Amino acid sequence: MVIAGVAVMRVQVAVDKSLALRQVMYRMRYDGDIHDRGERALVLLSGGIDSATCLYWAKSKGYDVHALTLNYYNRWVKEIEATRLIAREADTRLIELDIPFVKEAFDIYGYREYRDGDMRWSSYIPSKNLLFYSIAAHLAEYMRVRWIVGGHNRDDTLFFTDTRREYIDGINRLFRQGFMLNEPAEIVTPLLDLSKVDVIRLALHLGVPLEHTWSCHTRAERHCGRCHGCRSRKDVFNAIGIMDTVEYEQ
């Protein structure tokens, strides 16, 4: 009975989210002339520094901004909480979708010796950006979104090949070919030419609540201080010479 109850609860949550999403898209489709409020932007929001900076960047441009977050399999709750908090702080409507079939390499292989000894492989998701931007495009066409905003910085492109300009340009070509209901949305990546240090400087300029962002790759209650995400974050704040207000385990 408990298992059945859990199953029913999960189905009900899925139904509730589906109904809410349809209501959001319906309102956005028929809520008057979008040009009265500026072009609409949909920001892919993960809870990290880059995507939070993109959210505030889009708002600074005067766009009608909405955020999308995708809960892939076993996504850590602290990251989800950070995403919700950042959206709330920015007074931005957040669309949250569950995609449990999408998994990180860690969920398939567990801890193992990754090629080159680089632990970023554990958070690798095959075709991640192709999947995420395609889902965003599906919503964007109904919502009459002009810009889909992605938070990839210059350092990301050195490892994750699906963050590189030519890859994003390829997806945009598909959007131009495939959109039929409304003007094609276009992916924009305002951080792509910026280093992680440059991103922090921009975030400070835009007033991003960095204390609410989540960078840790482990399932910890506080930033572990040891994983690649934490070490990178520490290095950037040290390079700028400012205090990071998030709590670390060590």
Secondary structure, 3 states (H helix, E strand, C coil): CHHHHHHHHHHHHHHHHHHHHHHHHHHHHCCCCHHHCCCEEEEECCCCHHHHHHHHHHHHCCCEEEEEEEEECCCCHHHHHHHHHHHHHCCCEEEEEEECCCCCHHHHHCCCCCHHHCHHHHHCCCCHHHHHHHHHHHHHHHHCCCEEECCCCCCHHHCCHHHCHHHHHHHHHHHHHHCCCCCCCEEECCCCCCCHHHHHHHHHHHCCCHHHCCCCCCCCCCECCCCHHHHHHHHHHHHHCCCCCCCECC
